[in-house]
Amino acid sequence: MFHVKGQTVFRQGNVADAMYWLDAGKILLYRFTEAGEKVVVHHAEAGSFFAEPSIFSERYHCDAVCVDDCSVVRISKQHVLDALANNSDFSSSFCMILAKQVQSYRLQLEIMAIKSSEQRVWMALNSGFLKGTIMDFSASIGLTHEVVYRSLAKLVKKNKLIKTQRGTYKIASTH
């Protein structure tokens, strides 16, 4: 299936009837707290699955929105459940994917526990969390974009980061 930038693949609360493979593009999975704050729960990139937990849920727990034009393959929930029951190689591979996600989420929790916004931003940058916009990056580490921009400016001033263009940074060489 082809989806254009900004198009929704599924919405929080929709019946969970599939997981997906992202052939091309980027998809952002997010939900909103009761207070209305956007929380990024996953950045899906080309060559990866997304919505795997939906195989074991009745409803999707987040929105999936295309950041770019995307090519998406829908994989039926029933096909996945059948493969898990009947194919041990598939089951092992699927468990490995889920285990890697748990590791990533634990790292995200560790980053979000850092009190200093500058240190939190630095750790998140070094852990590869800046994959999209500063707004999405901010949401993924639990800070407002204003706080993130101030922290990025401090890191640039300390020569830890180089601002390559608007919203784009690279870690400065320590040589």
N, C-alpha and C positions, 0 to 999 in steps of 0.2 A: 504494500500500500504506500502511496505517496502522500505525504502531509506537508503543507506549506508552513513557513515560519509563522508562529503564533497560534497554529491550530492545536486543538486539544485532542489527544489520543483517547483519554478517559478522564472522568471526573471523580473526585472523592464521593463515595456513596453509590456510584454505579455498581451494578452486579459484576462481580469479578469472574469473568468467564475465560480469561486468557492471560498468558504472559507474552512478552515480546522480545524480538531480536532487532536491534538497531543496525541496519546495513549501512546507512549514511546519515550524517547530521549529528545533532545534539538534542537531547531532550532533558528537561528539568522536571523533577518530581518534587512537588511541594504541597504543604498543607497550611492551613491557617489555624492559629490558636484561638481559644475562646475570646481572647482580647483583640483578635484581628491581626496579629503579627504573622507575617509570612515566614515559614520555616522550611528551608530547603532540606529534603531528606535524601536526595540522590541526584547526581549528575550522570546521565547515561550518555556514553559516547559511542561513535561508530565502532562496530565489532564487539558489542556487548549486549547482554540480556538486561531487561528491566521488568519490574512488576513480578518477580519470581515469588515473593511472599503471597501474592494473590491466589496462587494455586491452593493455598490452605485457608483462604478467607472467602466469606460470602460476598463481601463488598470491597472495592478499592478504598484504601485509606489515605489517598492523596490524589492530586491532579497531576497529569502528565502532559506537558506543553512543549511543543517544538520550539527550540531556540533558533534553529536553522530550518531550511527545507530538509525533510527527512524521508528516508526510505525505511519502512518498518514492516517486519514480518510478524504476523499474529500467530501465536501457537496456542491452540485450544487447550483449555484446562484439562479436559478429559484425556487428550493425547498424552499430556505430561504425566498425569496420574497413572495411566496405563503403563507408560514407559518406566516410571518409578517402581511399579509393582512387578514388572516382567523383565527388566533389563538391569542387571547389577552394575554394568559399566556406566550406564546412564545415571543410575542412582548415586554412584560414587562421585561422578563428575558434578552432578547437581548439588550434592552435599558440600563439595569443595567450593563451589561458587558461593553458596550461602555462608560457609565458614569465613571466606575472604571478606564478605560483606560485614559480618559480625566484627571482624578485626578492624575494618575501616570505621565502623560506627563507634567502636571503643576508643579509637584514636580521636574521633570527633568529640566524644564526651570528655576525653582528657584535655583536649584543646579548649573546650568551652569552660572547663573548670579553672583555667588560668585567669586570675583576677585582673592583672594588668592588661589593658587593651593592646598596648604596643607589643608586649610579649606574646599575647594570644595571636595577634596578626602575624608576627614573626614565625611562630611555630606552625601556623596554618600554611603560610607561604612555603616554608621548608618541607612541609608534608604534602605539597602539591594540591592544596585545596582551591587555589585561584585558577579555575578552569573556564569561567565565563565572565560575566560583568562584575564590577565591584559591588553592585546591589545584591547579586546572587551570592557572591562570596561573603558579604556581610551577613546575610540571612543564614548561611551555612555554619557560621561560627558564633551566632547569637549576639551580634553587635549592630548598632545602627550604621548606615553607610557614612554618616558624618564622622563618627568615631573612627571608623576604618580609614577614611581619607586623612584624618589628622595623624593617625598612627603611621600610615604609609609615608606621609610627609616627614615625620620625625625619623623614620628609618632611612629615607633618602638623605636627609641632613646629616645623619650619622655615618653615611657612606656604606650602609649595609645593603641598600637597594639602589638600583638605577631605574629611573623612570624613562622608558623607551618611547612611549607615546601616551596619549591620554588613556588612562585606565589599564595600562600595560606596564608591568614592572619585571625586572629580572634581578636575581640575587647577585650582589657585587662579588667579584672574585676576591678571595682572601689572600692572594699571592702578593 
